[in-house]
């Protein structure tokens, strides 16, 4: 078990501690937690309570595990103090960490015009809107046995806690409400494996299914749009180009693990259908189209050795992406629910390395306003995990200047673009007609 330093955790150190240990809930705070919806949707990472840790520059959003088995021995407890909340550590009862529980959006209690509960269409995970837009990942239906990623709970959540397949009109309606009432500026779409081996049969590709959603958000809602899907064959890379033309700003690629042994065992479907290299190749291609740092590679920390995770971070950065490092969460309902959560000290070291890698590459991380992801330690947050920090750091001054320059660009991007390219579905040829 890791030991705490002599002084209290700083906000980012506490964030990692919460990811790795989770929170017990004191009776005084129970009503406050119950009033906020715990969303077991998508792959399941957002299955905790959303907290905001006050920080000098801006609040840090973190989705904290509550119900997973490993939380039962957590030394951290959420308590209520008057009208506010705080985290107490039983190892050091004299230290209190103030936190904020964001109020659940009013639209969480509403339905779309078609009568679908809005939370079954999309949910907030931090300050962005997450939408799993397609049906359940096909790896869950693999025969003779499922080939789903072992940490994932998509097959448990989609169709139960959220709609099996979303309608474009519902997604647009929810995205509009999220923008108007919650200030959302980033809509992130993701899906699982939906693929055809024959490039001529593209109807099942995740990227093809995304077209009407991306187009509709760009034309009717505005903001930044991200897309996450299993890489397609090189012969189909024009699908990335088509999504960019329709308004996609960002692609993310979940390679998950770098060591072949871990990748093959934990992600059997990905290993047998596309392979590990496909993620890095597609990342490099889309970075070439959108620009360095506008795509990301996602990796899980806490399963394979930390040095392997660091090598994965280096490979993502070398391909032109920025690293998104998820701390392994042994989710209830997943095949890996029995495993322990990672060691916080080791995870803090990995997150510090993530920042160092971005800094060495000069990547512009964390410059867009109001995009806070509660599921990961964001690369820019790793600065506060460095042993030494200097306010004279040229890289930090560069990021500060870019944040200022990004504000008018972000305001421009927020506007809907009715004149943007529209998605026009391909109509298959009808039967031959003769006399």
C-alpha positions in Angstrom: 0.0 0.0 0.0 1.3 3.4 -0.9 2.2 5.9 1.9 1.0 9.5 2.0 3.6 12.3 2.0 4.1 14.4 5.1 2.1 17.2 3.5 -1.5 16.8 2.2 -2.1 15.6 -1.4 -2.3 18.4 -4.0 -5.5 18.2 -6.1 -4.0 16.0 -8.9 -2.4 13.6 -6.3 -5.8 13.4 -4.7 -7.4 12.7 -8.1 -5.2 9.7 -8.6 -5.8 8.5 -5.1 -9.6 8.6 -5.7 -9.3 6.8 -9.0 -7.3 4.0 -7.4 -9.1 3.7 -4.0 -12.6 4.9 -4.6 -14.8 6.4 -1.9 -16.9 5.2 1.0 -20.0 7.3 1.6 -20.8 8.5 5.1 -24.4 8.6 6.1 -24.3 12.4 6.2 -23.4 12.4 2.5 -25.7 9.6 1.3 -28.6 11.8 0.3 -26.3 14.0 -1.8 -24.8 11.1 -3.6 -28.2 9.4 -4.2 -29.5 12.6 -5.8 -26.9 12.4 -8.5 -27.3 9.8 -11.2 -24.5 7.1 -11.3 -24.3 6.3 -15.0 -23.4 2.7 -15.9 -23.5 3.4 -19.6 -21.1 2.9 -22.5 -18.0 0.9 -21.5 -18.7 1.5 -17.8 -15.9 3.9 -16.8 -18.4 6.6 -15.8 -20.0 4.3 -13.2 -19.0 6.4 -10.2 -20.0 9.7 -8.6 -18.8 12.9 -10.3 -16.8 15.2 -8.0 -14.9 18.4 -8.6 -11.7 19.0 -6.7 -10.9 22.7 -6.2 -7.6 23.6 -7.8 -5.6 26.8 -8.3 -6.2 27.1 -12.0 -9.5 25.3 -12.5 -11.5 22.5 -10.9 -10.5 18.9 -11.5 -13.3 16.6 -12.5 -13.1 13.0 -11.4 -15.5 10.1 -11.6 -14.9 8.2 -8.4 -15.7 4.5 -8.0 -18.3 3.8 -5.3 -19.7 0.2 -5.7 -16.8 -1.8 -7.0 -15.5 -4.5 -4.6 -12.1 -2.8 -4.0 -13.8 0.3 -2.6 -14.8 -1.7 0.5 -11.3 -1.2 2.0 -10.8 2.4 0.9 -9.4 4.8 3.6 -11.3 7.6 1.9 -14.8 8.7 2.9 -17.1 11.3 1.5 -18.7 13.4 4.3 -21.1 16.3 4.4 -20.1 19.5 6.2 -23.1 21.9 6.4 -23.9 22.7 2.8 -20.7 21.4 1.3 -18.9 18.1 1.0 -15.4 16.9 1.8 -13.1 13.8 1.6 -11.6 12.5 4.8 -8.7 10.1 5.0 -8.8 7.8 8.0 -5.0 7.4 7.8 -4.7 11.2 8.6 -8.0 12.3 10.3 -6.7 15.8 10.8 -6.7 16.6 7.0 -9.9 17.4 5.1 -10.2 17.8 1.3 -13.1 20.0 0.2 -14.9 18.8 -2.9 -17.9 19.8 -4.9 -20.7 17.5 -6.0 -22.1 19.1 -9.2 -25.9 19.3 -9.3 -27.4 16.8 -11.8 -28.6 18.6 -14.9 -32.3 19.2 -15.0 -32.5 17.5 -18.4 -31.5 14.2 -16.8 -35.1 13.9 -15.6 -36.6 14.7 -19.1 -37.4 12.7 -22.2 -36.9 13.5 -25.9 -39.8 14.4 -28.1 -40.0 10.7 -29.0 -40.4 9.8 -25.3 -36.9 8.4 -24.8 -35.3 9.3 -21.4 -32.5 11.7 -22.2 -30.0 9.8 -20.0 -30.5 6.7 -22.2 -29.2 8.8 -25.2 -26.2 10.6 -23.7 -24.6 11.5 -20.3 -22.2 14.0 -19.0 -18.7 12.7 -18.1 -17.1 15.8 -16.8 -18.1 18.7 -18.9 -18.6 16.8 -22.2 -21.5 14.8 -23.6 -20.8 11.1 -24.2 -22.9 9.1 -26.7 -22.5 5.4 -27.6 -24.4 5.7 -30.8 -24.5 2.1 -32.3 -25.6 -1.3 -31.1 -23.6 -3.5 -28.8 -20.0 -4.2 -29.8 -19.9 -7.4 -32.0 -17.1 -8.9 -29.9 -19.7 -9.7 -27.3 -21.5 -11.9 -29.8 -18.4 -13.8 -31.0 -18.7 -17.5 -31.3 -18.0 -20.0 -29.9 -17.1 -17.6 -27.0 -17.3 -13.9 -26.5 -14.2 -11.9 -27.5 -15.0 -8.7 -25.7 -12.3 -6.7 -24.0 -12.1 -8.1 -20.5 -12.4 -4.8 -18.6 -15.4 -3.6 -20.6 -19.1 -3.7 -19.6 -20.6 -2.4 -22.9 -22.4 -5.7 -23.4 -24.0 -5.3 -20.0 -25.0 -1.7 -20.3 -26.1 -1.0 -23.9 -29.7 -2.0 -24.3 -30.2 -2.1 -20.5 -29.1 1.2 -19.1 -29.2 3.0 -22.4 -30.9 2.7 -25.8 -29.7 -0.2 -27.9 -29.4 2.0 -31.0 -29.8 5.8 -30.8 -31.8 7.8 -33.3 -30.2 10.8 -34.8 -33.1 13.1 -33.9 -32.8 12.0 -30.2 -29.1 12.6 -30.1 -29.5 16.1 -31.7 -32.2 17.0 -29.2 -30.1 15.9 -26.2 -27.0 17.6 -27.5 -28.9 20.9 -27.9 -30.2 20.7 -24.4 -26.7 19.8 -23.1 -25.3 22.8 -24.9 -28.0 25.2 -23.8 -28.4 24.1 -20.1 -25.0 22.5 -19.3 -22.7 24.6 -21.4 -21.4 21.5 -23.3 -18.9 22.3 -26.1 -17.7 18.8 -26.9 -19.8 15.8 -28.1 -17.9 12.6 -28.0 -19.2 9.6 -30.0 -17.9 6.1 -29.4 -18.8 2.6 -30.5 -17.4 -0.9 -30.5 -16.6 -3.3 -33.2 -18.9 -3.2 -36.2 -17.1 -4.4 -39.3 -17.2 -6.2 -42.5 -14.1 -8.0 -43.9 -15.1 -7.0 -47.4 -14.3 -3.3 -48.0 -17.3 -3.2 -50.4 -19.6 -4.1 -47.6 -19.3 -1.0 -45.4 -22.7 -0.8 -43.9 -21.6 -2.2 -40.5 -18.5 -0.1 -40.1 -18.6 2.0 -37.0 -17.3 5.0 -38.9 -20.0 4.7 -41.6 -22.7 4.5 -38.9 -21.3 7.7 -37.4 -21.8 9.8 -40.5 -25.4 10.9 -39.9 -24.7 11.7 -36.2 -21.6 13.8 -36.9 -23.3 15.7 -39.7 -26.4 16.4 -37.7 -24.4 17.7 -34.7 -22.3 19.9 -36.9 -25.2 21.3 -38.8 -27.7 21.7 -35.9 -25.8 21.9 -32.6 -22.2 23.0 -33.2 -19.2 22.6 -30.9 -16.3 20.2 -31.1 -17.0 16.6 -32.2 -15.0 13.5 -31.4 -15.2 10.0 -32.6 -13.8 6.7 -31.2 -14.1 3.4 -33.0 -12.0 0.3 -33.8 -9.7 1.1 -36.7 -10.9 0.1 -40.1 -8.9 -1.5 -42.9 -6.4 0.7 -44.7 -8.6 0.3 -47.8 -11.3 2.1 -45.9 -9.3 5.0 -44.5 -11.2 7.4 -46.7 -14.0 6.9 -44.1 -11.9 9.1 -41.8 -11.6 11.7 -44.5 -15.4 11.7 -45.0 -16.0 12.2 -41.3 -13.6 15.1 -41.2 -15.5 16.7 -44.1 -18.8 16.2 -42.2 -17.4 18.0 -39.2 -15.4 15.6 -37.0 -12.6 17.4 -35.1 -11.0 14.6 -33.2 -10.4 10.8 -33.3 -9.3 8.6 -30.5 -8.0 5.1 -30.7 -8.2 2.6 -27.8 -5.2 0.3 -28.1 -5.5 -0.3 -24.4 -2.3 -2.3 -23.8 1.1 -2.5 -25.4 2.6 -5.8 -24.2 1.5 -8.4 -26.7 0.8 -10.9 -23.9 -1.6 -8.5 -22.2 -3.1 -7.2 -25.4 -3.9 -10.7 -26.6 -5.4 -11.9 -23.3 -7.3 -8.8 -22.3 -8.5 -7.7 -25.8 -8.9 -11.0 -27.7 -11.4 -9.5 -30.2 -9.1 -6.7 -31.1 -6.1 -9.0 -31.3 -7.8 -11.4 -33.7 -9.6 -9.0 -36.0 -7.4 -5.9 -36.4 -4.3 -6.3 -34.4 -2.3 -3.8 -32.3 -0.5 -2.0 -35.1 -3.8 -0.9 -36.7 -4.5 1.5 -33.9 -1.1 3.3 -34.2 -1.3 3.3 -38.0 -4.8 4.8 -38.0 -3.7 7.3 -35.3 -0.8 8.4 -37.5 -3.0 8.8 -40.6 -5.6 10.9 -38.9 -3.0 13.0 -37.1 -1.6 13.7 -40.6 -5.1 14.9 -41.6 -6.1 16.9 -38.6 -2.7 17.9 -37.2 -0.4 16.7 -34.3 -2.2 16.6 -31.0 -5.7 16.6 -32.5 -6.0 12.8 -32.2 -5.4 10.7 -29.1 -4.3 7.2 -28.2 -6.0 5.6 -25.2 -4.1 3.2 -23.0 -4.9 1.5 -19.7 -2.5 1.9 -16.8 -2.4 -0.6 -14.0 -2.7 -4.0 -15.8 0.6 -4.4 -17.7 3.9 -3.2 -16.1 4.2 0.6 -15.8 7.3 0.6 -18.0 5.1 -0.9 -20.8 2.5 1.9 -20.3 5.3 4.5 -20.6 6.5 2.9 -23.9 2.9 3.0 -25.1 2.7 6.7 -24.3 5.9 7.3 -26.2 4.6 5.4 -29.2 1.3 7.4 -29.2 3.2 10.7 -29.1 5.6 9.6 -31.8 2.6 8.8 -34.0 1.3 12.4 -33.6 -1.3 11.9 -30.9 -1.6 12.9 -27.3 -1.9 10.2 -24.7 -5.1 9.5 -22.8 -4.2 7.2 -19.9 -7.1 5.5 -18.1 -6.4 4.1 -14.6 -7.6 0.5 -14.6 -10.9 0.2 -12.8 -12.0 -3.4 -12.1 -15.7 -2.8 -13.0 -18.5 -4.7 -11.4 -19.9 -6.9 -14.2 -16.6 -7.1 -16.1 -14.4 -10.2 -16.5 -11.7 -8.5 -14.4 -13.9 -7.4 -11.5 -12.0 -9.7 -9.2 -8.6 -7.9 -9.7 -7.3 -5.3 -7.3 -7.1 -1.6 -8.3 -3.6 -0.2 -9.2 -1.2 1.2 -6.7 -1.7 5.0 -6.5 2.1 5.8 -6.2 2.8 3.9 -9.4 -0.1 5.6 -11.2 1.1 9.1 -10.1 4.5 8.2 -11.7 2.8 7.2 -14.9 0.7 10.3 -15.1 3.7 12.5 -14.5 5.4 10.6 -17.4 2.4 11.3 -19.6 2.9 15.1 -19.0 6.6 14.8 -19.6 6.0 13.1 -23.0 3.6 15.7 -24.1 5.9 18.5 -23.0 8.9 17.0 -24.9 6.8 16.8 -28.0 5.5 20.3 -27.5 1.9 19.1 -27.8 -0.8 21.7 -27.1 -2.7 19.9 -24.4 -5.6 21.3 -22.4 -6.0 24.5 -24.4 -9.7 24.3 -25.3 -12.0 25.9 -22.8 -14.6 23.9 -20.9 -13.5 20.4 -21.9 -12.9 18.5 -18.7 -12.9 14.7 -18.8 -13.8 13.0 -15.5 -12.6 9.5 -16.5 -8.9 10.2 -16.8 -6.0 12.3 -15.5 -5.7 14.8 -18.4 -2.1 15.2 -19.7 -1.8 18.8 -18.6 -2.7 17.9 -15.1 0.4 15.9 -14.8 2.4 19.1 -14.3 1.4 19.0 -10.7 2.9 15.6 -10.3 6.4 16.8 -11.3 9.0 17.0 -8.5 9.9 20.5 -9.5 7.8 23.1 -11.1 8.8 26.5 -12.5 6.5 29.3 -13.6 9.2 30.3 -16.1 8.7 27.1 -18.0 8.5 28.1 -21.8 6.1 25.2 -22.5 3.7 26.3 -19.8 3.8 29.9 -21.1 3.1 28.5 -24.6 0.1 26.6 -23.3 -1.2 29.7 -21.5 -0.9 31.8 -24.7 -2.6 29.1 -26.7 -5.5 29.0 -24.2 -6.0 32.7 -24.8 -5.9 32.3 -28.5 -8.3 29.3 -28.4 -11.1 31.2 -26.9 -12.4 33.0 -30.0 -11.9 29.9 -32.0 -13.9 27.9 -29.5 -16.7 30.5 -29.6 -16.8 30.3 -33.4 -16.9 26.5 -33.3 -19.8 26.5 -30.9 -22.2 27.9 -33.5 -24.2 25.4 -35.6 -23.3 25.2 -39.3 -26.5 24.7 -41.3 -24.5 25.0 -44.5 -21.9 22.3 -43.6 -21.8 19.2 -45.8 -24.8 17.1 -45.2 -24.8 13.3 -44.9 -26.6 11.8 -47.9 -27.2 8.1 -47.4 -26.2 5.8 -50.2 -29.3 4.3 -51.9 -28.6 0.7 -53.1 -29.6 0.0 -56.7 -33.1 -1.5 -57.1 -33.8 -4.7 -58.9 -33.3 -4.8 -62.6 -36.5 -4.1 -64.6 -37.1 -5.5 -68.1 -39.9 -5.8 -70.6 
